[in-house]
Amino acid sequence: MAKKLKIKTHKGAAKRFKKTKSGKFLRSKAFKRHILSSKTTKRKRQLRGSVTVSDGDSAKLERMLPY
């Protein structure tokens, strides 16, 4: 009987994305790392928190984060 291969987790994706109970993926918003002095307080405040990944990209993440 052939042995079933295990899939390795993509470590880069594992550090950036989180899987929810319903199976969706969460990501943090971009543009909040550096050069923050030129950005308004409102803009920085709206960049807080996390957002769900689009359906097109979640198919790729399913393969990268199987477990």
mmCIF file as Biopython writes it, N, C-alpha, C and O atoms, coordinates in Angstrom:
data_model
#
loop_
_atom_site.group_PDB
_atom_site.id
_atom_site.type_symbol
_atom_site.label_atom_id
_atom_site.label_alt_id
_atom_site.label_comp_id
_atom_site.label_asym_id
_atom_site.label_entity_id
_atom_site.label_seq_id
_atom_site.pdbx_PDB_ins_code
_atom_site.Cartn_x
_atom_site.Cartn_y
_atom_site.Cartn_z
_atom_site.occupancy
_atom_site.B_iso_or_equiv
_atom_site.auth_seq_id
_atom_site.auth_asym_id
_atom_site.pdbx_PDB_model_num
ATOM 1   N N  . MET A ? 1  ? 0.837   -1.194 0.000  1.0 0.0 1  A 1 
ATOM 2   C CA . MET A ? 1  ? 0.000   0.000  0.000  1.0 0.0 1  A 1 
ATOM 3   C C  . MET A ? 1  ? 0.878   1.253  0.000  1.0 0.0 1  A 1 
ATOM 4   O O  . MET A ? 1  ? 1.839   1.346  0.764  1.0 0.0 1  A 1 
ATOM 5   N N  . ALA A ? 2  ? 0.546   2.200  -0.849 1.0 0.0 2  A 1 
ATOM 6   C CA . ALA A ? 2  ? 1.340   3.420  -0.974 1.0 0.0 2  A 1 
ATOM 7   C C  . ALA A ? 2  ? 1.131   4.321  0.240  1.0 0.0 2  A 1 
ATOM 8   O O  . ALA A ? 2  ? 0.022   4.459  0.756  1.0 0.0 2  A 1 
ATOM 9   N N  . LYS A ? 3  ? 2.222   4.923  0.673  1.0 0.0 3  A 1 
ATOM 10  C CA . LYS A ? 3  ? 2.165   5.808  1.832  1.0 0.0 3  A 1 
ATOM 11  C C  . LYS A ? 3  ? 1.711   7.201  1.392  1.0 0.0 3  A 1 
ATOM 12  O O  . LYS A ? 3  ? 2.237   7.742  0.420  1.0 0.0 3  A 1 
ATOM 13  N N  . LYS A ? 4  ? 0.748   7.779  2.094  1.0 0.0 4  A 1 
ATOM 14  C CA . LYS A ? 4  ? 0.250   9.113  1.753  1.0 0.0 4  A 1 
ATOM 15  C C  . LYS A ? 4  ? 1.243   10.167 2.240  1.0 0.0 4  A 1 
ATOM 16  O O  . LYS A ? 4  ? 1.679   10.151 3.391  1.0 0.0 4  A 1 
ATOM 17  N N  . LEU A ? 5  ? 1.587   11.078 1.336  1.0 0.0 5  A 1 
ATOM 18  C CA . LEU A ? 5  ? 2.560   12.114 1.676  1.0 0.0 5  A 1 
ATOM 19  C C  . LEU A ? 5  ? 1.907   13.232 2.468  1.0 0.0 5  A 1 
ATOM 20  O O  . LEU A ? 5  ? 0.752   13.590 2.240  1.0 0.0 5  A 1 
ATOM 21  N N  . LYS A ? 6  ? 2.669   13.769 3.395  1.0 0.0 6  A 1 
ATOM 22  C CA . LYS A ? 6  ? 2.197   14.921 4.157  1.0 0.0 6  A 1 
ATOM 23  C C  . LYS A ? 6  ? 2.571   16.190 3.411  1.0 0.0 6  A 1 
ATOM 24  O O  . LYS A ? 6  ? 3.569   16.218 2.691  1.0 0.0 6  A 1 
ATOM 25  N N  . ILE A ? 7  ? 1.781   17.233 3.578  1.0 0.0 7  A 1 
ATOM 26  C CA . ILE A ? 7  ? 2.060   18.523 2.944  1.0 0.0 7  A 1 
ATOM 27  C C  . ILE A ? 7  ? 2.704   19.432 3.979  1.0 0.0 7  A 1 
ATOM 28  O O  . ILE A ? 7  ? 2.234   19.529 5.112  1.0 0.0 7  A 1 
ATOM 29  N N  . LYS A ? 8  ? 3.781   20.095 3.582  1.0 0.0 8  A 1 
ATOM 30  C CA . LYS A ? 8  ? 4.434   21.025 4.507  1.0 0.0 8  A 1 
ATOM 31  C C  . LYS A ? 8  ? 3.706   22.363 4.514  1.0 0.0 8  A 1 
ATOM 32  O O  . LYS A ? 8  ? 3.221   22.832 3.484  1.0 0.0 8  A 1 
ATOM 33  N N  . THR A ? 9  ? 3.644   22.963 5.692  1.0 0.0 9  A 1 
ATOM 34  C CA . THR A ? 9  ? 3.067   24.293 5.834  1.0 0.0 9  A 1 
ATOM 35  C C  . THR A ? 9  ? 4.045   25.322 5.291  1.0 0.0 9  A 1 
ATOM 36  O O  . THR A ? 9  ? 5.245   25.246 5.554  1.0 0.0 9  A 1 
ATOM 37  N N  . HIS A ? 10 ? 3.532   26.282 4.533  1.0 0.0 10 A 1 
ATOM 38  C CA . HIS A ? 10 ? 4.358   27.380 4.024  1.0 0.0 10 A 1 
ATOM 39  C C  . HIS A ? 10 ? 4.580   28.349 5.179  1.0 0.0 10 A 1 
ATOM 40  O O  . HIS A ? 10 ? 3.664   29.068 5.580  1.0 0.0 10 A 1 
ATOM 41  N N  . LYS A ? 11 ? 5.803   28.365 5.712  1.0 0.0 11 A 1 
ATOM 42  C CA . LYS A ? 11 ? 6.097   29.128 6.932  1.0 0.0 11 A 1 
ATOM 43  C C  . LYS A ? 11 ? 5.930   30.637 6.753  1.0 0.0 11 A 1 
ATOM 44  O O  . LYS A ? 11 ? 5.535   31.334 7.687  1.0 0.0 11 A 1 
ATOM 45  N N  . GLY A ? 12 ? 6.231   31.140 5.556  1.0 0.0 12 A 1 
ATOM 46  C CA . GLY A ? 12 ? 6.048   32.563 5.291  1.0 0.0 12 A 1 
ATOM 47  C C  . GLY A ? 12 ? 4.589   32.963 5.365  1.0 0.0 12 A 1 
ATOM 48  O O  . GLY A ? 12 ? 4.255   34.021 5.897  1.0 0.0 12 A 1 
ATOM 49  N N  . ALA A ? 13 ? 3.717   32.113 4.830  1.0 0.0 13 A 1 
ATOM 50  C CA . ALA A ? 13 ? 2.277   32.369 4.868  1.0 0.0 13 A 1 
ATOM 51  C C  . ALA A ? 13 ? 1.734   32.180 6.280  1.0 0.0 13 A 1 
ATOM 52  O O  . ALA A ? 13 ? 0.822   32.893 6.697  1.0 0.0 13 A 1 
ATOM 53  N N  . ALA A ? 14 ? 2.290   31.227 7.011  1.0 0.0 14 A 1 
ATOM 54  C CA . ALA A ? 14 ? 1.819   30.950 8.376  1.0 0.0 14 A 1 
ATOM 55  C C  . ALA A ? 14 ? 2.050   32.140 9.301  1.0 0.0 14 A 1 
ATOM 56  O O  . ALA A ? 14 ? 1.287   32.360 10.242 1.0 0.0 14 A 1 
ATOM 57  N N  . LYS A ? 15 ? 3.109   32.908 9.028  1.0 0.0 15 A 1 
ATOM 58  C CA . LYS A ? 15 ? 3.416   34.075 9.849  1.0 0.0 15 A 1 
ATOM 59  C C  . LYS A ? 15 ? 2.525   35.260 9.500  1.0 0.0 15 A 1 
ATOM 60  O O  . LYS A ? 15 ? 2.344   36.157 10.323 1.0 0.0 15 A 1 
ATOM 61  N N  . ARG A ? 16 ? 1.968   35.276 8.295  1.0 0.0 16 A 1 
ATOM 62  C CA . ARG A ? 16 ? 1.197   36.431 7.827  1.0 0.0 16 A 1 
ATOM 63  C C  . ARG A ? 16 ? -0.311  36.256 7.904  1.0 0.0 16 A 1 
ATOM 64  O O  . ARG A ? 16 ? -1.041  37.242 8.000  1.0 0.0 16 A 1 
ATOM 65  N N  . PHE A ? 17 ? -0.788  35.023 7.865  1.0 0.0 17 A 1 
ATOM 66  C CA . PHE A ? 17 ? -2.227  34.770 7.813  1.0 0.0 17 A 1 
ATOM 67  C C  . PHE A ? 17 ? -2.684  33.881 8.954  1.0 0.0 17 A 1 
ATOM 68  O O  . PHE A ? 17 ? -1.917  33.074 9.479  1.0 0.0 17 A 1 
ATOM 69  N N  . LYS A ? 18 ? -3.959  34.041 9.335  1.0 0.0 18 A 1 
ATOM 70  C CA . LYS A ? 18 ? -4.541  33.259 10.415 1.0 0.0 18 A 1 
ATOM 71  C C  . LYS A ? 18 ? -5.862  32.686 9.925  1.0 0.0 18 A 1 
ATOM 72  O O  . LYS A ? 18 ? -6.648  33.392 9.293  1.0 0.0 18 A 1 
ATOM 73  N N  . LYS A ? 19 ? -6.112  31.424 10.207 1.0 0.0 19 A 1 
ATOM 74  C CA . LYS A ? 19 ? -7.336  30.772 9.764  1.0 0.0 19 A 1 
ATOM 75  C C  . LYS A ? 19 ? -8.404  30.892 10.844 1.0 0.0 19 A 1 
ATOM 76  O O  . LYS A ? 19 ? -8.129  30.673 12.023 1.0 0.0 19 A 1 
ATOM 77  N N  . THR A ? 20 ? -9.632  31.242 10.434 1.0 0.0 20 A 1 
ATOM 78  C CA . THR A ? 20 ? -10.736 31.369 11.382 1.0 0.0 20 A 1 
ATOM 79  C C  . THR A ? 20 ? -11.443 30.021 11.526 1.0 0.0 20 A 1 
ATOM 80  O O  . THR A ? 20 ? -11.134 29.075 10.802 1.0 0.0 20 A 1 
ATOM 81  N N  . LYS A ? 21 ? -12.385 29.936 12.456 1.0 0.0 21 A 1 
ATOM 82  C CA . LYS A ? 21 ? -13.140 28.699 12.674 1.0 0.0 21 A 1 
ATOM 83  C C  . LYS A ? 21 ? -13.949 28.312 11.442 1.0 0.0 21 A 1 
ATOM 84  O O  . LYS A ? 21 ? -14.095 27.129 11.135 1.0 0.0 21 A 1 
ATOM 85  N N  . SER A ? 22 ? -14.474 29.314 10.736 1.0 0.0 22 A 1 
ATOM 86  C CA . SER A ? 22 ? -15.298 29.052 9.554  1.0 0.0 22 A 1 
ATOM 87  C C  . SER A ? 22 ? -14.471 28.681 8.326  1.0 0.0 22 A 1 
ATOM 88  O O  . SER A ? 22 ? -15.023 28.298 7.294  1.0 0.0 22 A 1 
ATOM 89  N N  . GLY A ? 23 ? -13.135 28.796 8.438  1.0 0.0 23 A 1 
ATOM 90  C CA . GLY A ? 23 ? -12.265 28.408 7.333  1.0 0.0 23 A 1 
ATOM 91  C C  . GLY A ? 23 ? -11.768 29.561 6.490  1.0 0.0 23 A 1 
ATOM 92  O O  . GLY A ? 23 ? -11.048 29.349 5.514  1.0 0.0 23 A 1 
ATOM 93  N N  . LYS A ? 24 ? -12.142 30.789 6.854  1.0 0.0 24 A 1 
ATOM 94  C CA . LYS A ? 24 ? -11.654 31.958 6.122  1.0 0.0 24 A 1 
ATOM 95  C C  . LYS A ? 24 ? -10.284 32.348 6.656  1.0 0.0 24 A 1 
ATOM 96  O O  . LYS A ? 24 ? -9.866  31.886 7.718  1.0 0.0 24 A 1 
ATOM 97  N N  . PHE A ? 25 ? -9.589  33.202 5.914  1.0 0.0 25 A 1 
ATOM 98  C CA . PHE A ? 25 ? -8.258  33.642 6.324  1.0 0.0 25 A 1 
ATOM 99  C C  . PHE A ? 25 ? -8.269  35.120 6.656  1.0 0.0 25 A 1 
ATOM 100 O O  . PHE A ? 25 ? -8.929  35.911 5.982  1.0 0.0 25 A 1 
ATOM 101 N N  . LEU A ? 26 ? -7.537  35.493 7.696  1.0 0.0 26 A 1 
ATOM 102 C CA . LEU A ? 26 ? -7.408  36.890 8.096  1.0 0.0 26 A 1 
ATOM 103 C C  . LEU A ? 26 ? -6.024  37.391 7.731  1.0 0.0 26 A 1 
ATOM 104 O O  . LEU A ? 26 ? -5.045  36.648 7.796  1.0 0.0 26 A 1 
ATOM 105 N N  . ARG A ? 27 ? -5.951  38.662 7.347  1.0 0.0 27 A 1 
ATOM 106 C CA . ARG A ? 27 ? -4.679  39.294 7.037  1.0 0.0 27 A 1 
ATOM 107 C C  . ARG A ? 27 ? -4.666  40.678 7.663  1.0 0.0 27 A 1 
ATOM 108 O O  . ARG A ? 27 ? -5.719  41.262 7.918  1.0 0.0 27 A 1 
ATOM 109 N N  . SER A ? 28 ? -3.460  41.206 7.913  1.0 0.0 28 A 1 
ATOM 110 C CA . SER A ? 28 ? -3.355  42.567 8.425  1.0 0.0 28 A 1 
ATOM 111 C C  . SER A ? 28 ? -3.289  43.517 7.239  1.0 0.0 28 A 1 
ATOM 112 O O  . SER A ? 28 ? -2.943  43.111 6.130  1.0 0.0 28 A 1 
ATOM 113 N N  . LYS A ? 29 ? -3.618  44.776 7.473  1.0 0.0 29 A 1 
ATOM 114 C CA . LYS A ? 29 ? -3.627  45.759 6.392  1.0 0.0 29 A 1 
ATOM 115 C C  . LYS A ? 29 ? -2.212  46.257 6.102  1.0 0.0 29 A 1 
ATOM 116 O O  . LYS A ? 29 ? -1.348  46.266 6.979  1.0 0.0 29 A 1 
ATOM 117 N N  . ALA A ? 30 ? -1.999  46.662 4.875  1.0 0.0 30 A 1 
ATOM 118 C CA . ALA A ? 30 ? -0.687  47.137 4.426  1.0 0.0 30 A 1 
ATOM 119 C C  . ALA A ? 30 ? -0.504  48.620 4.738  1.0 0.0 30 A 1 
ATOM 120 O O  . ALA A ? 30 ? -1.439  49.285 5.183  1.0 0.0 30 A 1 
ATOM 121 N N  . PHE A ? 31 ? 0.697   49.135 4.506  1.0 0.0 31 A 1 
ATOM 122 C CA . PHE A ? 31 ? 1.066   50.552 4.624  1.0 0.0 31 A 1 
ATOM 123 C C  . PHE A ? 31 ? 1.080   51.078 6.061  1.0 0.0 31 A 1 
ATOM 124 O O  . PHE A ? 31 ? 0.777   52.249 6.288  1.0 0.0 31 A 1 
ATOM 125 N N  . LYS A ? 32 ? 1.424   50.233 7.032  1.0 0.0 32 A 1 
ATOM 126 C CA . LYS A ? 32 ? 1.498   50.738 8.397  1.0 0.0 32 A 1 
ATOM 127 C C  . LYS A ? 32 ? 2.815   50.336 9.071  1.0 0.0 32 A 1 
ATOM 128 O O  . LYS A ? 32 ? 2.843   50.107 10.280 1.0 0.0 32 A 1 
ATOM 129 N N  . ARG A ? 33 ? 3.903   50.249 8.300  1.0 0.0 33 A 1 
ATOM 130 C CA . ARG A ? 33 ? 5.183   49.831 8.850  1.0 0.0 33 A 1 
ATOM 131 C C  . ARG A ? 33 ? 6.124   50.998 9.118  1.0 0.0 33 A 1 
ATOM 132 O O  . ARG A ? 33 ? 6.704   51.091 10.200 1.0 0.0 33 A 1 
ATOM 133 N N  . HIS A ? 34 ? 6.280   51.885 8.145  1.0 0.0 34 A 1 
ATOM 134 C CA . HIS A ? 34 ? 7.236   52.998 8.303  1.0 0.0 34 A 1 
ATOM 135 C C  . HIS A ? 34 ? 6.724   54.218 7.557  1.0 0.0 34 A 1 
ATOM 136 O O  . HIS A ? 34 ? 5.715   54.150 6.855  1.0 0.0 34 A 1 
ATOM 137 N N  . ILE A ? 35 ? 7.428   55.337 7.713  1.0 0.0 35 A 1 
ATOM 138 C CA . ILE A ? 35 ? 7.035   56.652 7.181  1.0 0.0 35 A 1 
ATOM 139 C C  . ILE A ? 35 ? 5.619   56.994 7.642  1.0 0.0 35 A 1 
ATOM 140 O O  . ILE A ? 35 ? 4.771   57.396 6.844  1.0 0.0 35 A 1 
ATOM 141 N N  . LEU A ? 36 ? 5.382   56.829 8.929  1.0 0.0 36 A 1 
ATOM 142 C CA . LEU A ? 36 ? 4.047   57.065 9.476  1.0 0.0 36 A 1 
ATOM 143 C C  . LEU A ? 36 ? 3.793   58.539 9.777  1.0 0.0 36 A 1 
ATOM 144 O O  . LEU A ? 36 ? 2.644   58.942 9.958  1.0 0.0 36 A 1 
ATOM 145 N N  . SER A ? 37 ? 4.846   59.344 9.833  1.0 0.0 37 A 1 
ATOM 146 C CA . SER A ? 37 ? 4.676   60.758 10.166 1.0 0.0 37 A 1 
ATOM 147 C C  . SER A ? 37 ? 3.939   61.515 9.063  1.0 0.0 37 A 1 
ATOM 148 O O  . SER A ? 37 ? 3.253   62.501 9.332  1.0 0.0 37 A 1 
ATOM 149 N N  . SER A ? 38 ? 4.084   61.050 7.822  1.0 0.0 38 A 1 
ATOM 150 C CA . SER A ? 38 ? 3.411   61.728 6.715  1.0 0.0 38 A 1 
ATOM 151 C C  . SER A ? 38 ? 1.962   61.282 6.541  1.0 0.0 38 A 1 
ATOM 152 O O  . SER A ? 38 ? 1.216   61.895 5.778  1.0 0.0 38 A 1 
ATOM 153 N N  . LYS A ? 39 ? 1.559   60.230 7.235  1.0 0.0 39 A 1 
ATOM 154 C CA . LYS A ? 39 ? 0.190   59.733 7.139  1.0 0.0 39 A 1 
ATOM 155 C C  . LYS A ? 39 ? -0.662  60.338 8.244  1.0 0.0 39 A 1 
ATOM 156 O O  . LYS A ? 39 ? -0.184  60.559 9.357  1.0 0.0 39 A 1 
ATOM 157 N N  . THR A ? 40 ? -1.923  60.603 7.935  1.0 0.0 40 A 1 
ATOM 158 C CA . THR A ? 40 ? -2.813  61.233 8.917  1.0 0.0 40 A 1 
ATOM 159 C C  . THR A ? 40 ? -3.191  60.231 9.995  1.0 0.0 40 A 1 
ATOM 160 O O  . THR A ? 40 ? -3.106  59.019 9.796  1.0 0.0 40 A 1 
ATOM 161 N N  . THR A ? 41 ? -3.608  60.756 11.139 1.0 0.0 41 A 1 
ATOM 162 C CA . THR A ? 41 ? -4.014  59.916 12.263 1.0 0.0 41 A 1 
ATOM 163 C C  . THR A ? 41 ? -5.218  59.063 11.876 1.0 0.0 41 A 1 
ATOM 164 O O  . THR A ? 41 ? -5.312  57.897 12.260 1.0 0.0 41 A 1 
ATOM 165 N N  . LYS A ? 42 ? -6.136  59.653 11.114 1.0 0.0 42 A 1 
ATOM 166 C CA . LYS A ? 42 ? -7.335  58.931 10.670 1.0 0.0 42 A 1 
ATOM 167 C C  . LYS A ? 42 ? -6.950  57.735 9.799  1.0 0.0 42 A 1 
ATOM 168 O O  . LYS A ? 42 ? -7.487  56.638 9.953  1.0 0.0 42 A 1 
ATOM 169 N N  . ARG A ? 43 ? -6.018  57.966 8.892  1.0 0.0 43 A 1 
ATOM 170 C CA . ARG A ? 43 ? -5.583  56.900 7.988  1.0 0.0 43 A 1 
ATOM 171 C C  . ARG A ? 43 ? -4.914  55.776 8.751  1.0 0.0 43 A 1 
ATOM 172 O O  . ARG A ? 43 ? -5.159  54.601 8.476  1.0 0.0 43 A 1 
ATOM 173 N N  . LYS A ? 44 ? -4.064  56.131 9.717  1.0 0.0 44 A 1 
ATOM 174 C CA . LYS A ? 44 ? -3.372  55.115 10.524 1.0 0.0 44 A 1 
ATOM 175 C C  . LYS A ? 44 ? -4.356  54.339 11.395 1.0 0.0 44 A 1 
ATOM 176 O O  . LYS A ? 44 ? -4.196  53.136 11.599 1.0 0.0 44 A 1 
ATOM 177 N N  . ARG A ? 45 ? -5.359  55.020 11.899 1.0 0.0 45 A 1 
ATOM 178 C CA . ARG A ? 45 ? -6.380  54.376 12.734 1.0 0.0 45 A 1 
ATOM 179 C C  . ARG A ? 45 ? -7.197  53.380 11.911 1.0 0.0 45 A 1 
ATOM 180 O O  . ARG A ? 45 ? -7.548  52.305 12.398 1.0 0.0 45 A 1 
ATOM 181 N N  . GLN A ? 46 ? -7.498  53.744 10.658 1.0 0.0 46 A 1 
ATOM 182 C CA . GLN A ? 46 ? -8.282  52.863 9.796  1.0 0.0 46 A 1 
ATOM 183 C C  . GLN A ? 46 ? -7.476  51.664 9.295  1.0 0.0 46 A 1 
ATOM 184 O O  . GLN A ? 46 ? -8.048  50.686 8.814  1.0 0.0 46 A 1 
ATOM 185 N N  . LEU A ? 47 ? -6.159  51.741 9.408  1.0 0.0 47 A 1 
ATOM 186 C CA . LEU A ? 47 ? -5.301  50.622 8.997  1.0 0.0 47 A 1 
ATOM 187 C C  . LEU A ? 47 ? -5.118  49.589 10.108 1.0 0.0 47 A 1 
ATOM 188 O O  . LEU A ? 47 ? -4.447  48.576 9.909  1.0 0.0 47 A 1 
ATOM 189 N N  . ARG A ? 48 ? -5.707  49.837 11.267 1.0 0.0 48 A 1 
ATOM 190 C CA . ARG A ? 48 ? -5.613  48.875 12.377 1.0 0.0 48 A 1 
ATOM 191 C C  . ARG A ? 48 ? -6.486  47.655 12.106 1.0 0.0 48 A 1 
ATOM 192 O O  . ARG A ? 48 ? -7.346  47.671 11.226 1.0 0.0 48 A 1 
ATOM 193 N N  . GLY A ? 49 ? -6.250  46.609 12.872 1.0 0.0 49 A 1 
ATOM 194 C CA . GLY A ? 49 ? -7.111  45.429 12.808 1.0 0.0 49 A 1 
ATOM 195 C C  . GLY A ? 49 ? -6.799  44.536 11.639 1.0 0.0 49 A 1 
ATOM 196 O O  . GLY A ? 49 ? -5.805  44.733 10.940 1.0 0.0 49 A 1 
ATOM 197 N N  . SER A ? 50 ? -7.649  43.550 11.425 1.0 0.0 50 A 1 
ATOM 198 C CA . SER A ? 50 ? -7.427  42.593 10.357 1.0 0.0 50 A 1 
ATOM 199 C C  . SER A ? 50 ? -8.663  42.483 9.474  1.0 0.0 50 A 1 
ATOM 200 O O  . SER A ? 50 ? -9.776  42.811 9.886  1.0 0.0 50 A 1 
ATOM 201 N N  . VAL A ? 51 ? -8.441  42.015 8.250  1.0 0.0 51 A 1 
ATOM 202 C CA . VAL A ? 51 ? -9.488  41.905 7.237  1.0 0.0 51 A 1 
ATOM 203 C C  . VAL A ? 51 ? -9.455  40.496 6.670  1.0 0.0 51 A 1 
ATOM 204 O O  . VAL A ? 51 ? -8.417  39.835 6.706  1.0 0.0 51 A 1 
ATOM 205 N N  . THR A ? 52 ? -10.588 40.029 6.144  1.0 0.0 52 A 1 
ATOM 206 C CA . THR A ? 52 ? -10.599 38.708 5.511  1.0 0.0 52 A 1 
ATOM 207 C C  . THR A ? 52 ? -9.964  38.791 4.128  1.0 0.0 52 A 1 
ATOM 208 O O  . THR A ? 52 ? -10.057 39.810 3.443  1.0 0.0 52 A 1 
ATOM 209 N N  . VAL A ? 53 ? -9.325  37.713 3.740  1.0 0.0 53 A 1 
ATOM 210 C CA . VAL A ? 53 ? -8.651  37.620 2.447  1.0 0.0 53 A 1 
ATOM 211 C C  . VAL A ? 53 ? -9.706  37.390 1.363  1.0 0.0 53 A 1 
ATOM 212 O O  . VAL A ? 53 ? -10.720 36.739 1.614  1.0 0.0 53 A 1 
ATOM 213 N N  . SER A ? 54 ? -9.474  37.921 0.162  1.0 0.0 54 A 1 
ATOM 214 C CA . SER A ? 54 ? -10.422 37.751 -0.942 1.0 0.0 54 A 1 
ATOM 215 C C  . SER A ? 54 ? -10.519 36.277 -1.349 1.0 0.0 54 A 1 
ATOM 216 O O  . SER A ? 54 ? -9.614  35.487 -1.080 1.0 0.0 54 A 1 
ATOM 217 N N  . ASP A ? 55 ? -11.616 35.928 -1.991 1.0 0.0 55 A 1 
ATOM 218 C CA . ASP A ? 55 ? -11.877 34.529 -2.357 1.0 0.0 55 A 1 
ATOM 219 C C  . ASP A ? 55 ? -10.827 33.980 -3.323 1.0 0.0 55 A 1 
ATOM 220 O O  . ASP A ? 55 ? -10.454 32.810 -3.238 1.0 0.0 55 A 1 
ATOM 221 N N  . GLY A ? 56 ? -10.359 34.814 -4.229 1.0 0.0 56 A 1 
ATOM 222 C CA . GLY A ? 56 ? -9.346  34.370 -5.193 1.0 0.0 56 A 1 
ATOM 223 C C  . GLY A ? 56 ? -8.039  33.996 -4.540 1.0 0.0 56 A 1 
ATOM 224 O O  . GLY A ? 56 ? -7.385  33.038 -4.951 1.0 0.0 56 A 1 
ATOM 225 N N  . ASP A ? 57 ? -7.650  34.755 -3.511 1.0 0.0 57 A 1 
ATOM 226 C CA . ASP A ? 57 ? -6.395  34.473 -2.819 1.0 0.0 57 A 1 
ATOM 227 C C  . ASP A ? 57 ? -6.534  33.364 -1.779 1.0 0.0 57 A 1 
ATOM 228 O O  . ASP A ? 57 ? -5.555  32.693 -1.450 1.0 0.0 57 A 1 
ATOM 229 N N  . SER A ? 58 ? -7.742  33.172 -1.263 1.0 0.0 58 A 1 
ATOM 230 C CA . SER A ? 58 ? -7.922  32.144 -0.230 1.0 0.0 58 A 1 
ATOM 231 C C  . SER A ? 58 ? -7.722  30.742 -0.786 1.0 0.0 58 A 1 
ATOM 232 O O  . SER A ? 58 ? -7.360  29.830 -0.043 1.0 0.0 58 A 1 
ATOM 233 N N  . ALA A ? 59 ? -7.952  30.555 -2.088 1.0 0.0 59 A 1 
ATOM 234 C CA . ALA A ? 59 ? -7.707  29.251 -2.715 1.0 0.0 59 A 1 
ATOM 235 C C  . ALA A ? 59 ? -6.216  28.917 -2.674 1.0 0.0 59 A 1 
ATOM 236 O O  . ALA A ? 59 ? -5.837  27.765 -2.459 1.0 0.0 59 A 1 
ATOM 237 N N  . LYS A ? 60 ? -5.365  29.943 -2.885 1.0 0.0 60 A 1 
ATOM 238 C CA . LYS A ? 60 ? -3.912  29.738 -2.817 1.0 0.0 60 A 1 
ATOM 239 C C  . LYS A ? 60 ? -3.494  29.433 -1.385 1.0 0.0 60 A 1 
ATOM 240 O O  . LYS A ? 60 ? -2.633  28.587 -1.145 1.0 0.0 60 A 1 
ATOM 241 N N  . LEU A ? 61 ? -4.114  30.132 -0.437 1.0 0.0 61 A 1 
ATOM 242 C CA . LEU A ? 61 ? -3.756  29.939 0.971  1.0 0.0 61 A 1 
ATOM 243 C C  . LEU A ? 61 ? -4.180  28.570 1.486  1.0 0.0 61 A 1 
ATOM 244 O O  . LEU A ? 61 ? -3.543  28.028 2.389  1.0 0.0 61 A 1 
ATOM 245 N N  . GLU A ? 62 ? -5.246  28.002 0.926  1.0 0.0 62 A 1 
ATOM 246 C CA . GLU A ? 62 ? -5.666  26.641 1.301  1.0 0.0 62 A 1 
ATOM 247 C C  . GLU A ? 62 ? -4.542  25.649 1.068  1.0 0.0 62 A 1 
ATOM 248 O O  . GLU A ? 62 ? -4.316  24.750 1.878  1.0 0.0 62 A 1 
ATOM 249 N N  . ARG A ? 63 ? -3.838  25.817 -0.047 1.0 0.0 63 A 1 
ATOM 250 C CA . ARG A ? 63 ? -2.716  24.923 -0.365 1.0 0.0 63 A 1 
ATOM 251 C C  . ARG A ? 63 ? -1.514  25.193 0.513  1.0 0.0 63 A 1 
ATOM 252 O O  . ARG A ? 63 ? -0.806  24.268 0.910  1.0 0.0 63 A 1 
ATOM 253 N N  . MET A ? 64 ? -1.279  26.472 0.818  1.0 0.0 64 A 1 
ATOM 254 C CA . MET A ? 64 ? -0.090  26.828 1.611  1.0 0.0 64 A 1 
ATOM 255 C C  . MET A ? 64 ? -0.256  26.491 3.094  1.0 0.0 64 A 1 
ATOM 256 O O  . MET A ? 64 ? 0.715   26.148 3.768  1.0 0.0 64 A 1 
ATOM 257 N N  . LEU A ? 65 ? -1.494  26.590 3.601  1.0 0.0 65 A 1 
ATOM 258 C CA . LEU A ? 65 ? -1.753  26.326 5.026  1.0 0.0 65 A 1 
ATOM 259 C C  . LEU A ? 65 ? -2.765  25.192 5.163  1.0 0.0 65 A 1 
ATOM 260 O O  . LEU A ? 65 ? -3.937  25.446 5.441  1.0 0.0 65 A 1 
ATOM 261 N N  . PRO A ? 66 ? -2.333  23.950 4.974  1.0 0.0 66 A 1 
ATOM 262 C CA . PRO A ? 66 ? -3.273  22.838 5.010  1.0 0.0 66 A 1 
ATOM 263 C C  . PRO A ? 66 ? -3.756  22.457 6.411  1.0 0.0 66 A 1 
ATOM 264 O O  . PRO A ? 66 ? -4.825  21.864 6.554  1.0 0.0 66 A 1 
ATOM 265 N N  . TYR A ? 67 ? -2.979  22.791 7.443  1.0 0.0 67 A 1 
ATOM 266 C CA . TYR A ? 67 ? -3.334  22.310 8.800  1.0 0.0 67 A 1 
ATOM 267 C C  . TYR A ? 67 ? -3.709  23.429 9.744  1.0 0.0 67 A 1 
ATOM 268 O O  . TYR A ? 67 ? -4.027  23.176 10.906 1.0 0.0 67 A 1 
#
